[in-house]
Amino acid sequence: MKRNLFAQIDKSENSIIKYVLLILPISFLIAGLLLDDIDTILKGLNTIMWSEDILLTDYLEVSGIGATLINSAILTFFNIFLLHKLKVPINGTAIAGVFIVAGFAFFGKNIYNVWPIYIGTFLYSVYQGRKYRSVIYISMFATSLSPIVSQLSFGLGLPLLEGITLGWIFGIGIGFIITPLSAHLVRAHDGYNIYNVGFTSGFIATILIAVLRSYGLDINTQSILSTKYDIFFKIALSSFSLILIIIGYILNKKSFKGYREIFEYSGRLVTDFILLMGIGNTFVNMGIMGIISILYVIISGGVINGPVVGGILTVIGFSAFGKHPRNTIPVLLGVFVAGFLNIWDLDSTVVVIAGLFGTTLAPIAGEYGPFAGFISGFLHLAVVMNIGVVHGGVNLYNNGFSGGIVASVVVPILDTFSKGE
């Protein structure tokens, strides 16, 4: 059933969402402790904290499955706790934020490098005379630039104290400036790139890397990927997606009534399905999108590793905040066909995650139709495969940066033809 965009989430719904969100980190925590012993997990977490974390650094390969799952669980618990402590309504934005942190904790965000970003956003709120709860959502998304903290701390060959100091200063500074910058840069793509903070992060990272390179300090992308845990995550993520569908079905009075109405929304920022459709249909949509994402990986011939887990969890999270089958499948098809026709291997991790994260352009398909979404996805792959060198891989939301560029070019053209008609 449709709801007013300005409807409030009552306390009971807020609690239900919170408990559902806790399923993921609790599962990761239990699985991590079962799959590895404590000594292995602690050594793995230490390795994660000391890694440079630029794209693509798969923690499953770097430190093993136990430490990776625990790293994700800790960061996910922390963000849910923040939402609870600050008494923030857990709407679609919050769900997207929690899932994107959980996903990227498999390849770039860790229990060392995220804290300066949170401190920076907190200081911004203090400086502006605002409550921290007003910027908590942006704090979660802004951890896209946490690899900068690790890279400056450990990757430049500086003495340890100097490196850590430099990393934290830059991390806090990034957290401070990213809120006003993201509010400004959304105008470029007019809300048709869902990962707006990724777009903003791309500009910040590009400028920072350019400055570092001007002093002879170069940072380049890398590819450290696991192939060991494909079956485990296919089963685990499929099960989680089915659980979301079942929970949504039950909360929607044991029916899927009203779910198809979600297709009427383009997904353009801000489209909050919790507020618009209710929690039942939103969870159903999240579960369905999780299944679609896993099927996309299988059809592409890809392996589910850390970055792919991140991609699937991000799609699931943003399915509470703009994505649904009707506006994402055309984009996925566009990336798939581009991968098939172009020089890149369709089953490679970078192409697979370009499809998953490329669904940031879903609002284009939702607003202008499936063909526009297909073309956007096709162009997205070409851009994202070449844009990483600009920011040196320190912007984890590389696809958000690429998606913003594609949307900024494509949308005005589509508007021109639409107005002509």
N, C-alpha and C positions, 0 to 999 in steps of 0.2 A: 504493500500500500504506500502511495506517495505521501510524503510529509513536507511541510513547509521548510524551506532552507534555514529559516531562523528559529526553528523549533529547538527546544532545549532537551538535552539528554537527562532523563531523570536518574536519581541515585541508584535505583535498582538496575537499570540498563548499564550505567557506568560500571557497576560492580560486576555484572555479567561479562562485559567486554574485558575487564581487567583479568578475570579468572580464565577466560578463553586465551588471552595473550600469554598468560603464565604457563599454558600447556607446552609452548615451544621451549623456553629455557629450562623448565623442569625436565622435559624429555631429553634435552641435550646434556644436562647435568648428570642424569642417571646413566645415559648411554656412555658418556665420557668415562665415568667411574667404572662401568662394567667392561669397557673395551680396552682400557689401559690401567696399569697400576699407578699408585700415587707418585712414586719416584719418577716414572716416565712422564707423567702429566706435568709435574713441577719442572722437570728439565725442558720439556716442550714449551711451557709457558715462558721460561727464561729465554729460550731460543727465539720465540715469537717477539718478545719485547726488544731484543737486540737486533732484529732483522730490519732491513732498510724499507721494506714494504711498498716500494714503487711497483706499478703495474708491470707484469702480473706476478705477484708473489703468493702462491697458494700455501696457506698454513698447513694444509693436510700433507703436503710434501715436505715442508720445512720442519714440522714438529710432530706430525702424527695426528691421528684422529681424536684421541682423548683430549689432548691439550687444546686442539682447535675447537672442539665442542664446548669445553669448559670456558675458553676465552669468549665465545659467543654467548654462552649462558650468563656469564658475569656481566657483560655489557648490556644484555637484554634486561636482566634483573634490575640493573642500575637505572635504566631509562624508565621502566615501569614504576620503580620506586619513586623517581623524580616526579612523574605524573601524579602519583598517589600523594606524595608529601606536599606538593604545591597545589593539590586539589584542582587539577586541570581536567576539564571534561575530556574523556577519551573518545574523540570523534575520528573521522576518517583520516585527518592529518596526523593525529597522534599514532594511529595504527600504522600508517605508512612509515612514520619516523621510527617506530620500534622495529618493524620488519627490515627496514633498510640497514639499521645498525646491526641487527642479528645476522643479516646476510653478508655484509661487508666485513664482519668479524671473522670471516673465513679467508679473507685475502686483503688485508690492509689496515683495518682498525683493530687496535689491541688495548690491553689494560695499561699500557704506558702512554701511548701517543694521543689519546682522545682528550685527556683532561685539560690541556691548555686551551683547547677550543671552547670547552664549557666555561672555563674561567673568563675567557675573552668576551663571550656573549653575556655572561653575568655582569662584567664590568661595564659593558655597553648599556645594559639595563639600568645600572646604578647611575651612570653618567647622564642618562636621559631622564632619570627620575621615574622610571617605570618599574613595575614588579617583574621579577624574573620569569614568572609564569607567562608573561606576555611574549617572551622570546624563546620559550622552551622548545617549541617545535623547530625553530630555525637552528637551535643548538644541536639537535639530533642530526639534522641534515648536513650541518656545517662540518661535521667530522669527516666529510669527503676529503678534506685537506690534511687530515692527520698524518699521512706519510711524510709531509714536509717536516713535521716535528722529529720523526725518526731519522729522516735523511740528514737533516742538519745536525742532529745529536750524534749519529754514529757513522754517517756515510761520507763525510768530507775529510776524514783523517785528522780532525782537530783533537787537541787534548780533551779528555772526557768531560771535565767540568765546563770547559768553554763550549763544547759541542752541545751539551745538555742545556746550558744557559741560552745559547743562541736558538736552539730548537724551541724552547718554551717561550722565549720572547716573541718569535715569529708566530708561533701557534696562538698565543694570547692576542697578538695584534690582528691576526686573521679573524679570530672569533669576534673581535671588537668591530671590525669594519664590514663583515659579511651581511649583516642584517640590512643596513641602508643600501648597500650595493645591490642586493637581490631584489629589493623593492623597486629600485630604479630600472634594472636590466630586464625585468619582466615585460617592460613596454616593447622591447625589441621583437619578441616573438608573440606578444599579445596573449599570453596564456596558453598557447598551443604546444608548448613544451612542458610536460608535467614536472620534469626534473629541473625546475628553475634554479635551485641552489647549485646544481651541477654546472649549469651554464655560467653562473656567477663565479663559481670556483675555478672554472677553466680560464677565465680572464685573470683572476688573481694569480693562479699558478703560472700562467704564461709570462706575466710581468716579472714575477719573482725569479723564475728560471732564466729569463733573459738577463736579469741583473747578475745572477750568479755566473752565468756563462761569460759575461763581459769581464769578469775577474778570473776567468780560466777555470771555474768550478763547474764542470759539466755533469749533468745527470741524464741518464738514458733509461728507456724502458727495458724491461727484461721479461723472461718467460720461464717461470719455475712452476711446473704443473704436475699434479698427481693423476694417476690412472687406477689407483688401488681400490677405491671405495665406491665405484659406480653403482653396483647392484645394491649396496647398503642404502645409499641415498635415494635411489629410485623407489625402493620399498618404503623407506622412512617418509619421504616427502609425499608420495602417493597416499600413504596412510593418513598423514596429517591433513592433506587436502580433503580426503573423504570424511574425516572427523569434522572438519569445518562445515562441509555440506550437511552432514547429519545434524550438527548443532543448530545450524541455520534453519533446517527443515523443522526441527522441534520448536524452536523459538518463534517460527512463523505459523504456529498453531498446526503443526504437522501437515504442512502443505507448501507448495512452491508458488502459491497464489501471489500475483503481483510482480513476480521476478522479471517477466518480460518487459515490464515498464522501464527497467533500468537501461534498456537499449535506446530509449528516447533521448538520453543525455549524451552530449558530445564528449564530455570528459574534460572540457576546457577549464583551466583554473578559474575559480575554485569549484570543484564538483565533489561534494562530500556525501557519499552514499549513506553513511550512518544517519545523517540529518534528513536526507531526502527520501530514503527507502526503508529505513529502520534496520535494526541489527540483524534480524533473521535473514532477510534477502541479501544483506551485505555479506554475511558469512557464507551464504550459498555461492555468491558471486566469487568470493575469494577462493573457495574450494574448487570451483569449476575452472577458474583461471590457473590455479596450481596444476590441475590435471592437463590443461591445454599446454602449459609451459613444458611439462615433462614429456608430453607427446611430441612437442616441437623438437626437443633435444633428441629423442629417439629417432624421429623421422630424418633428422639431419645427420644421424650417425655419430653424434657427439657423445662424449664421456662426461658424466656428472662429477666434477671436481669442485674445489673451493669456489672459484669464480662463477661456475654454473649454479652452484647452490645459492650463491649471492644473488644471481639473476632471477632464479625461481622465487626466492623469498621476497625479493623486491617487487616482482609482479604480483605476488599474493598480497603484499601489503598495500600496494597502490590500487588494488582492486576494491579497496574501500574508499578510494580517492580519485576516481576518474576512469579506470580501465574496466572494460567488460568485453566479452567475446566479439561483439559486433564492431567495436572500434580498434581492437588489437589484431585480430586475425589478418586483415588486409596489410598491416604493417609487417607482420611476421612473414607473410607470403612475399612481400616486396624484398625483404632481406634475403629470404630463401632463394628466390629466383636470381637475385644479384649475385649471391654466392655461387650459384650453379653456373652462371654465365661468365663470371669474372675470373681473375687469376688466383683467387684464394680458395683454399680447400673448404668445402662446405661443412665438413665434420670437425674442423679445427675449433678450439675453444674460443678464439677471438671472434670468429664468425658466428658461432652459436650464441655467445653472450651479446653480440651486436643485435641479434634478433630479439632476445629477451629484453635487454635494456632499451632497444630501439623502440619498444612500445611506449616510450615517453612521448612519441608522436601520435599516439592514439587519438587525441582530440581533432587532428586534421581529418582522419577517416570519419570520425563522428560528426564533424561539421560539414565537410565537403563531399563525403561519400567514399566508398571503398576504393575506387580507382585512384583518388588523390592520396589515400592512405598507402596504397601499393607503391605509387611513385615516390612518396616520402620515404618509405622503407628502403626502396631500391637506392635512392640517393644517400640515405643515411649510412649504409654500409661503406660506400666509397669514401665518405667524409671521415667516418670514425676510424677507418683503417689507416688514415694518414694524419690524424690530428694529434695523436699521442706524442709525437716527437716535439710538438710545440711546447707542451707543458712538462715534458720529461717523465710522464707517468706518475706525477705526484698528485694529480686530481683523480681520485678514485672514480668519480662520476664522469668518466670520459665520454660516455654516451649522452649524458646530459648536456655536455658542452657541444658535442656534435649535433644533437637534436635541436638545440637552440639555434645553431647556425642554419641548419636545414629549414627549420620553421620560419626563421626571420627572412629567408629568401622566398620560400614557397608560398607562404600565406598571402603576402601582398599580390603575388601573381594570381593566385586562386581568387582573391577578392576582385581583382580587375576583371577576370572572365565572368565571375558571378554577377557583378554589377552590370556587365555588358549584356548578359542574358536578361 
